[in-house]
Amino acid sequence: MRAFAVTMPSGERYWTVLDDELCVVPDADAFLRHVRFGRDGSELTTRAYAGGIALFLRWCARTGRSWHAGIEHLGLFMTWLRQAGSQAAGLDGGPGQVLAGPGAPPARGARRVNAVLTAVRGMATHAVAAGQAPAHLVPLLYEVADDRDLPAEARGEEGRMACRLRARHRLREDERPVDRASDAEITALLRACLSARDRLIVLLMARAGLRRGEMCGLRRCDVHLLPDSRALGCEELGAHLHVVRRPNPNGAWAKSRRQRAVPLDFVTVQAFDAYELERLAVPGAASSDFVLVSLFRAPAGAPMPPGAVNGLITAAARRAGLARLVTPHQLRHAFGSNVADAGGAADEIADLMGHRSLSSTKVYLHPDPARLRAAIERVPSPRLPAEDAR
């Protein structure tokens, strides 16, 4: 079992699952096509889901179970996920035996296990809804409850009983500080960049919180650097850019369906100006509507693919002599953390970063140890009354 990329005649892509005979697994493929085209999910989402489903189907095949029977033993599958590394999982052609013993570190963390289980639950419930799997699988995956045990404040206003689902199988994820790039690392990266375009890329992630796909999908019409853009038909005031979900020939894709406007600070506006001067010196780039294009290698003016951003940041980190290789997502995490440290509210951070759920924003709301110590030091020390001090 393996995940496999599929390109449709229209050029749109999604990921599916192939079995050992290189045939498409129907139930997995139907679910992944629904995620990509029925729910307008991104290609990267189907890639992550396909990888998780492939692991589940591989485990079912190795243990002699159908995937329907595998749903009944998800606890065993979770144990296998925790203990089966690449060799045990059969990812490198190994014998497929679990060799980890007591005290061995887990092969996958709780976050990864939960992500795999999310994909498996999605495939199973979609198959049940389509009539391709028995209905008794759903209660095995979810606890079904109504709202009668909730306080009155948490119930619906209309007074009608509502049901809710809670996943039965889930590992507890330890809370940990978000893995962000430090201000010193961002400054070192900017100094190590070889062009104005590369500096703009760093700032768009570290000062505007853009994802790789959002940044590489920017069109020139999405960027408004004037103090007042109403003459362009845009009601947003101040310098800003628009993140718009659209298909792009370079594979760039905005994760959120909802369009959002991201304000730009003076430093990022200056970086746009410097990049525009650099871009004007490359005649082949003039006709491209994409913001980030190839300037130093053929074909000039071609839109930059998201994968190239990783190589660019890695090379800059090595030139800067950083102790670790900073990733694009760590730069985005730095933006969210800096907004939170500056007093930004959860809804402000969520809107700036394009989060669909506030649960994605909560990781930025945990204060760092320095702020916790400062809070303690602000508390005045207890003092004895003057008469007791004599």
C-alpha positions as CSV (number, residue, x, y, z in Angstrom):
1,M,0.0,0.0,0.0
2,R,1.3,3.4,-0.9
3,A,0.2,7.0,-1.5
4,F,0.2,8.0,-5.2
5,A,-0.3,11.4,-6.9
6,V,-3.0,11.6,-9.6
7,T,-3.2,14.4,-12.2
8,M,-6.6,14.9,-13.7
9,P,-7.1,15.9,-17.4
10,S,-7.9,19.4,-16.2
11,G,-4.5,19.6,-14.5
12,E,-5.8,19.4,-11.0
13,R,-4.1,16.9,-8.7
14,Y,-5.0,14.8,-5.7
15,W,-3.5,11.8,-3.9
16,T,-4.9,8.3,-3.8
17,V,-3.8,4.9,-2.4
18,L,-2.5,2.0,-4.5
19,D,-2.3,-1.6,-3.3
20,D,0.6,-4.0,-3.9
21,E,-0.7,-4.8,-7.4
22,L,-0.6,-1.0,-8.2
23,C,-4.4,-0.9,-8.4
24,V,-6.4,1.9,-6.9
25,V,-8.1,1.1,-3.5
26,P,-11.7,2.0,-4.3
27,D,-12.9,3.1,-0.8
28,A,-9.8,5.2,-0.2
29,D,-9.9,6.7,-3.6
30,A,-13.6,7.7,-3.3
31,F,-12.9,9.4,0.0
32,L,-9.8,11.3,-1.2
33,R,-11.6,12.5,-4.4
34,H,-14.4,13.7,-2.2
35,V,-12.0,15.6,0.0
36,R,-10.3,17.2,-3.0
37,F,-13.2,18.0,-5.3
38,G,-16.4,17.6,-3.1
39,R,-15.0,19.6,-0.1
40,D,-12.6,21.7,-2.1
41,G,-9.7,20.5,0.0
42,S,-6.1,21.1,-1.0
43,E,-3.8,18.6,-2.7
44,L,-1.6,18.6,0.3
45,T,-4.5,17.6,2.5
46,T,-5.2,14.6,0.3
47,R,-1.5,13.7,0.4
48,A,-1.5,13.7,4.2
49,Y,-4.7,11.6,4.3
50,A,-3.5,9.2,1.7
51,G,-0.3,8.5,3.7
52,G,-2.3,7.8,6.8
53,I,-4.8,5.5,5.1
54,A,-2.0,3.6,3.4
55,L,-0.5,2.9,6.8
56,F,-3.8,1.6,8.0
57,L,-4.4,-0.6,5.0
58,R,-0.9,-1.9,5.2
59,W,-1.4,-2.9,8.8
60,C,-4.7,-4.6,7.9
61,A,-3.1,-6.6,5.1
62,R,-0.2,-7.7,7.3
63,T,-2.5,-8.8,10.1
64,G,-4.9,-10.6,7.8
65,R,-7.8,-8.3,8.3
66,S,-10.2,-6.5,6.0
67,W,-10.2,-2.8,6.7
68,H,-13.8,-3.2,8.0
69,A,-12.4,-5.6,10.6
70,G,-9.5,-3.3,11.2
71,I,-11.9,-0.6,12.4
72,E,-12.9,-2.9,15.2
73,H,-9.3,-3.1,16.5
74,L,-8.1,0.5,16.2
75,G,-6.5,0.2,19.6
76,L,-4.1,-2.5,18.2
77,F,-3.4,-0.3,15.2
78,M,-2.5,2.6,17.4
79,T,0.0,0.4,19.3
80,W,1.5,-0.6,15.9
81,L,1.7,3.0,14.8
82,R,3.6,3.9,18.0
83,Q,6.1,1.1,17.7
84,A,6.5,0.3,14.0
85,G,9.2,2.3,12.4
86,S,9.9,2.5,8.6
87,Q,11.3,-1.0,8.5
88,A,8.5,-2.6,10.5
89,A,5.9,-0.7,8.5
90,G,7.4,-2.1,5.3
91,L,8.3,1.3,3.9
92,D,11.8,0.2,3.0
93,G,11.2,-3.4,1.9
94,G,12.0,-4.8,5.3
95,P,10.4,-7.9,6.8
96,G,7.6,-6.0,8.5
97,Q,8.3,-7.1,12.1
98,V,7.9,-4.8,15.1
99,L,11.2,-4.9,16.8
100,A,10.9,-2.1,19.4
101,G,10.8,-3.4,23.0
102,P,10.2,-2.0,26.4
103,G,11.8,1.4,26.9
104,A,12.2,2.0,23.2
105,P,11.3,5.5,22.0
106,P,8.0,5.6,20.0
107,A,8.3,5.6,16.3
108,R,5.5,8.2,15.9
109,G,4.4,10.9,18.3
110,A,0.8,11.4,19.5
111,R,0.2,14.2,17.0
112,R,1.1,12.0,14.1
113,V,-0.9,9.0,15.4
114,N,-4.0,11.3,15.8
115,A,-3.6,12.6,12.3
116,V,-3.5,9.1,10.9
117,L,-6.6,8.2,12.9
118,T,-8.4,11.3,11.5
119,A,-7.8,10.1,7.9
120,V,-9.0,6.6,8.8
121,R,-12.2,7.8,10.4
122,G,-12.9,10.0,7.4
123,M,-12.5,7.1,5.0
124,A,-14.7,4.8,7.1
125,T,-17.5,7.3,7.6
126,H,-17.5,8.3,3.9
127,A,-17.8,4.6,3.0
128,V,-20.7,4.1,5.4
129,A,-22.5,7.2,4.0
130,A,-22.0,5.8,0.4
131,G,-23.3,2.4,1.4
132,Q,-20.0,0.7,0.8
133,A,-19.5,-0.3,4.5
134,P,-21.8,-1.4,7.3
135,A,-23.3,1.2,9.5
136,H,-22.2,-0.4,12.7
137,L,-18.7,1.0,12.1
138,V,-19.6,4.6,13.0
139,P,-20.4,3.8,16.7
140,L,-17.1,2.0,16.9
141,L,-15.3,5.2,15.8
142,Y,-17.4,7.9,17.6
143,E,-19.2,8.2,20.9
144,V,-22.7,9.6,20.0
145,A,-24.2,11.7,22.7
146,D,-26.9,14.4,23.0
147,D,-26.8,17.8,24.7
148,R,-29.0,16.9,27.7
149,D,-25.9,16.5,29.9
150,L,-24.6,19.9,29.0
151,P,-25.3,23.0,31.1
152,A,-28.1,25.2,29.8
153,E,-25.6,27.9,28.6
154,A,-24.0,25.4,26.3
155,R,-27.2,24.2,24.6
156,G,-28.8,25.6,21.5
157,E,-31.1,28.5,21.8
158,E,-34.0,26.9,20.0
159,G,-34.5,24.2,22.6
160,R,-34.2,21.3,20.3
161,M,-32.1,18.3,21.2
162,A,-28.8,18.1,19.3
163,C,-26.4,15.3,19.0
164,R,-22.6,15.4,18.9
165,L,-19.8,13.1,18.1
166,R,-16.5,12.5,19.9
167,A,-13.8,10.3,18.5
168,R,-13.3,7.2,20.6
169,H,-9.6,6.7,19.7
170,R,-7.2,9.6,20.4
171,L,-3.9,10.0,22.2
172,R,-3.3,12.9,24.5
173,E,-1.0,15.4,22.9
174,D,1.5,17.1,25.3
175,E,1.3,20.8,25.2
176,R,4.6,22.2,23.9
177,P,5.7,25.7,22.9
178,V,5.3,26.5,19.3
179,D,8.5,25.8,17.3
180,R,9.1,29.4,16.1
181,A,12.1,31.1,14.5
182,S,13.7,33.6,16.8
183,D,14.1,37.2,15.9
184,A,17.9,36.7,15.8
185,E,17.4,33.8,13.3
186,I,15.2,35.9,11.1
187,T,17.7,38.8,11.1
188,A,20.5,36.3,10.2
189,L,18.4,34.9,7.4
190,L,17.7,38.4,6.0
191,R,21.5,39.2,6.0
192,A,22.3,35.9,4.3
193,C,19.8,36.4,1.4
194,L,21.4,36.9,-2.0
195,S,18.6,39.0,-3.5
196,A,15.8,41.4,-2.8
197,R,13.3,38.7,-3.8
198,D,14.7,36.3,-1.2
199,R,14.5,38.9,1.5
200,L,10.9,39.6,0.5
201,I,10.1,35.9,0.8
202,V,11.5,35.8,4.4
203,L,9.5,38.9,5.4
204,L,6.2,37.6,3.8
205,M,6.4,34.6,6.1
206,A,7.9,36.2,9.2
207,R,6.1,39.6,9.1
208,A,2.9,38.7,7.3
209,G,2.4,35.0,8.3
210,L,1.9,33.6,4.8
211,R,2.2,29.9,4.0
212,R,4.4,28.8,1.2
213,G,1.4,28.1,-1.1
214,E,-0.2,31.4,-0.3
215,M,3.0,33.3,-1.0
216,C,3.8,31.5,-4.3
217,G,0.2,32.0,-5.5
218,L,0.2,35.8,-5.1
219,R,-0.6,37.7,-8.2
220,R,0.4,41.3,-8.7
221,C,-3.2,42.4,-8.5
222,D,-3.4,40.9,-5.0
223,V,-0.8,43.4,-3.6
224,H,-2.0,46.9,-2.7
225,L,0.8,49.1,-1.3
226,L,-1.0,52.5,-1.4
227,P,-2.3,54.2,1.7
228,D,-5.8,54.2,0.1
229,S,-6.7,51.6,-2.5
230,R,-10.3,52.6,-3.1
231,A,-9.4,53.9,-6.6
232,L,-8.6,50.2,-7.4
233,G,-11.9,49.0,-6.1
234,C,-10.6,47.8,-2.7
235,E,-12.1,49.1,0.5
236,E,-9.1,48.0,2.7
237,L,-7.1,50.9,4.0
238,G,-3.3,50.9,4.3
239,A,-0.8,48.7,2.6
240,H,-2.0,45.1,2.4
241,L,-2.2,42.0,0.3
242,H,-5.1,39.6,-0.5
243,V,-4.8,35.9,-0.1
244,V,-7.0,34.3,-2.7
245,R,-7.6,30.6,-3.3
246,R,-7.3,29.8,-7.0
247,P,-5.6,27.1,-9.1
248,N,-2.1,28.0,-10.1
249,P,0.2,26.4,-12.7
250,N,3.1,26.2,-10.2
251,G,1.1,24.1,-7.8
252,A,0.6,26.9,-5.2
253,W,-2.6,26.6,-3.2
254,A,-4.1,28.7,-0.5
255,K,-5.2,26.4,2.3
256,S,-8.2,28.4,3.5
257,R,-11.2,28.8,1.2
258,R,-12.0,32.2,2.7
259,Q,-10.2,35.1,1.1
260,R,-8.4,37.4,3.6
261,A,-6.6,40.7,3.6
262,V,-3.2,40.8,5.4
263,P,-1.9,44.2,6.5
264,L,1.8,44.9,5.6
265,D,4.2,46.9,7.8
266,F,6.7,49.5,6.5
267,V,9.6,47.0,6.4
268,T,7.7,44.6,4.1
269,V,6.5,47.5,1.9
270,Q,10.1,48.6,1.5
271,A,11.1,45.0,0.6
272,F,8.4,45.0,-2.2
273,D,9.9,48.2,-3.6
274,A,13.4,46.8,-3.6
275,Y,12.2,43.6,-5.3
276,E,10.3,45.5,-8.0
277,L,13.5,47.4,-8.9
278,E,15.4,44.0,-9.1
279,R,12.6,42.5,-11.2
280,L,12.5,45.3,-13.7
281,A,16.1,44.4,-14.6
282,V,14.9,41.0,-15.9
283,P,13.0,41.5,-19.1
284,G,11.5,38.1,-19.1
285,A,9.8,38.7,-15.8
286,A,7.8,41.7,-17.0
287,S,4.9,39.7,-18.5
288,S,4.2,37.5,-15.5
289,D,1.3,38.2,-13.3
290,F,2.8,36.3,-10.4
291,V,4.6,38.2,-7.7
292,L,7.4,35.7,-7.0
293,V,9.1,34.6,-10.2
294,S,12.4,33.1,-11.4
295,L,14.9,35.8,-11.9
296,F,18.3,34.1,-12.0
297,R,17.7,30.9,-14.0
298,A,15.7,29.9,-17.0
299,P,12.9,30.3,-17.7
300,A,12.9,33.9,-16.4
301,G,9.5,35.0,-15.2
302,A,8.2,31.5,-14.4
303,P,6.3,31.4,-11.1
304,M,8.2,30.1,-8.2
305,P,7.0,26.7,-7.0
306,P,6.3,26.3,-3.3
307,G,9.0,23.6,-3.0
308,A,11.7,26.0,-4.0
309,V,11.0,28.1,-0.9
310,N,12.4,25.3,1.3
311,G,15.6,25.1,-0.6
312,L,16.0,28.9,-0.6
313,I,15.5,29.1,3.2
314,T,17.8,26.1,3.9
315,A,20.6,27.6,1.8
316,A,20.3,31.0,3.6
317,A,20.3,29.3,7.0
318,R,23.6,27.5,6.1
319,R,25.2,30.7,4.8
320,A,24.1,32.4,8.0
321,G,25.8,29.7,10.1
322,L,22.6,29.0,12.2
323,A,22.8,26.3,14.7
324,R,19.7,24.7,13.1
325,L,18.0,24.7,9.7
326,V,15.0,27.1,10.0
327,T,11.9,26.0,8.0
328,P,9.3,28.2,6.3
329,H,6.7,27.2,8.8
330,Q,8.9,28.2,11.7
331,L,9.0,31.7,10.1
332,R,5.2,31.7,10.0
333,H,5.1,30.5,13.6
334,A,7.3,33.5,14.5
335,F,4.7,35.8,13.1
336,G,1.8,34.3,15.1
337,S,3.9,34.3,18.3
338,N,5.0,37.9,17.8
339,V,1.4,39.0,17.3
340,A,0.4,37.1,20.5
341,D,3.4,38.6,22.5
342,A,2.4,42.1,21.3
343,G,-1.1,41.6,22.9
344,G,-3.0,40.4,19.8
345,A,-6.3,38.7,20.6
346,A,-7.1,35.1,19.5
347,D,-9.6,36.2,16.9
348,E,-7.1,38.7,15.5
349,I,-4.3,36.1,15.2
350,A,-6.8,33.6,13.6
351,D,-7.9,36.1,11.0
352,L,-4.4,37.2,10.1
353,M,-3.1,33.7,9.7
354,G,-6.2,32.3,8.0
355,H,-7.1,29.7,10.6
356,R,-10.5,28.1,10.2
357,S,-10.7,27.0,13.9
358,L,-9.5,28.9,17.0
359,S,-8.0,25.6,18.2
360,S,-5.3,26.2,15.6
361,T,-4.6,29.6,17.1
362,K,-4.3,28.4,20.8
363,V,-0.7,27.3,20.3
364,Y,0.3,30.9,20.0
365,L,-1.5,32.0,23.2
366,H,0.8,30.2,25.7
367,P,3.2,32.8,27.2
368,D,6.9,32.1,27.1
369,P,8.8,31.6,30.3
370,A,10.2,35.1,30.3
371,R,6.7,36.6,30.3
372,L,5.7,34.3,33.1
373,R,8.6,35.4,35.2
374,A,7.9,39.0,34.5
375,A,4.3,38.5,35.6
376,I,5.5,37.1,38.9
377,E,8.0,39.9,39.4
378,R,5.3,42.5,39.0
379,V,3.5,41.2,42.0
380,P,4.4,43.4,45.0
381,S,6.1,41.7,48.0
382,P,4.0,41.4,51.2
383,R,5.0,44.0,53.8
384,L,4.3,44.1,57.5
385,P,2.2,47.0,58.9
386,A,4.3,49.8,60.3
387,E,3.4,49.1,63.9
388,D,4.5,45.5,63.6
389,A,7.8,46.4,62.1
390,R,8.9,48.3,65.2
